[in-house]
Amino acid sequence: MNLTSLDLGIIALYLFATLAVGFWISKRASKNIEGYFLGGKSLPWYYLGLSNASGMFDISGTMWLVYLLFIYGLKSIYIPWLWPTFNQIFLMIFLSVWLRRSGVMTGAEWITFRFGEGKGAKLSHLIVVIFALFSVLGFLAYGFVGIGKFAAAFLPWQLAVDPRHNEIAYGLIFTAITTVYVVKGGMFSVVITEVLQFFIMTIASIAIGVIAMMQVSPEMLAAVTPAGWYDLSFGWQLDMDWRGILDSANQRIIDDGYSLFTIFMMLVLFKGILSSMAGPAPNYDMQRILSARTPVEAAKMSWFVNVVLIIPRYMMITGLAVLALAFFIPDLTAMGPDVDFEQILPFALSNYIPTGLLGVVVAGLLASFMSTFAATTNAAPAYVVNDIYKKYMNPNADDKTYVKVSYLVSLIFVVIGTAIGLFVPSLNEIIMWLVSALWGGYTAANMLKWYWWRFNGYGYFFGMLTGLVTTVPLAFVDLSPLEGFPILFVTSFIGCIVATYLTPAEDMQTLMKFYKKTRPWGLWQPVIAEIQSNEPDFEPNRQFVRDISNVVVGIVWHTSLTATAIFLVIQSWTELYIALGVAALTSAYLKRMWWDKLSDEDESAPQGQKVLATE
């Protein structure tokens, strides 16, 4: 790629600004561990929402979405439900409120809040820490490899003769830059720099979408896409034939396993709904929720992620896909069966982004790598320091000691994660499969912990352990994470149920404290009855129907925002107006049935819970 002095200057200015901001606010972050890990629970929800959106703007995931839109057209809107992308709807409607009410610092500390201090609770606490740290290492290794490959492809300097060594050199440089501001500034630094990064990425995304609209007319796009590419509806079969346009695309559809699209969607919804009901994994998303000032602000933060992320990101995705469809198909065809869809991004940037704006775009894409890496790095010391060092090794140390240990832990995890990416890059696919497939083992235990009073610490531990053990052999067979999910979920669920009924229930005082503070709906009647025997006026959560209705409407709202961005860039005006109409109607519904109800959450909470609103 030919970057001019102006482009390189913009990239250098971005890197300098990132470091400057990190050091500028580092003093505020180093006062105590709550300030370091959670920003002192003083950051406004809209800052946290922008930061969370920035951390989710992973360019590798974006390139996967470009590929999906290129091949599957409008039906690609549904495929990311694999992650599931709509988990933010469950969070904003009820789970963020429940989670933030706990007042804890990490997901592992939440386990102690839920299950108490018994042996089962300690085992559960330990396995959550292991799960969280394993995920951190996997994502750090993935981030290191990704940063190196991206920077080597787009920056002009050859730092080493061997291409692999050149990628490693760039990976080390950008990892070091990111590590400096994360370690120095903690959550304050991560959030403020990610807000900066998000605005850069948003400018880049909108610019790519607008350029695609200017370069590619609807007629040009229709001439290079197969029948059904514009359809949101689907039948039993995918029924999309690329013959005569890009023959290799048909083989990719077969390889992906999406041909029987209705069966695929049933599996996607099964996995997506259960994973969403389980709540966030112990990573940067959970840390943002716990960092919110109040439970209501935690919910608003999760809502804001959808508002600011979906349309800009999908303008970039659609713009890249449209440019590739219009101009890159001959090159892709020439690649034969080994077609590389990852070449879409450098092709589009090299040929269609003007000088100056190209520097902003490359800086924005670097920011997307760095923000994800930064958010992941910040999660590691929260678990090691708060849930291991403080809990078991040095419970009476002063805050400065904990912050200093956090510096060391962050550095150690970055070094280990980098080493994994440095020495075993061929395992990247296995690492990502494990991280993805772990949701199968994670989901059952973490779903039951919210909705069933009898579920205990032993059930949680053995359910998680069963899932983790089952994950390992599945990683070495010809099975996709989606196909493996039902197996993992069922085996983990059985482990949960068997272990729970073979061991006694948790102490009723622990369960009563948890329910009074969190107030989830579900199978909690024995605990509610015990609370009401002492507090006859106590009101349990009766909002199940309202919450689930809001979730259904919220998923439609989420999908309409995605469709709006795509229809805008491909200039399908009638469909755009319909998508905007659906977005407006669902927004009005959610305003009345969700947002307006949030203002009553803290005021209607039991006395012991109201303290959280003023922390």
DACORBEL-V219489 format. One line per field, one symbol per residue. phi: phi as a letter, one per 30 degrees, with the letter a starting at -180 (. if undefined). A space follows every 50 residues. Layout:
phi->???
This chain:
phi->.ccddddddddddddddddddeddcddddcdadddddbiihbdddddddd ddddddddddddddddeddedcidddeddddedcdddddddddbdddddd edidcbddddddddcjcdddddddedddddeddddedddddddddddddd dddccddcdaddedddddddeddddddddeddddchdededddddedddd ddedddddddddddcbdedddddcbdejdddddacdcdhbcceicaeddd ddddddicdddddedddddeddddddddidddbddddddddddbeddddd ddddedddcdddddddededddddddbceedddddidcecdddddddddd cbcdejdddddddddddddddddddddddddeddddcbdddccbdcdddd ddddddeddeddddddddddddcbdddeddeddddddeeddddedddddd cbdddcdddddddddedddddedddccdbdedddeeddddddddeddddd ddbdddeddddddddddchdckdbeddddddddcbeddcddccedddddd ddddddeedddddeddddddicddddddddddddddddddddcbeddddc eddcdeedcdeddcd
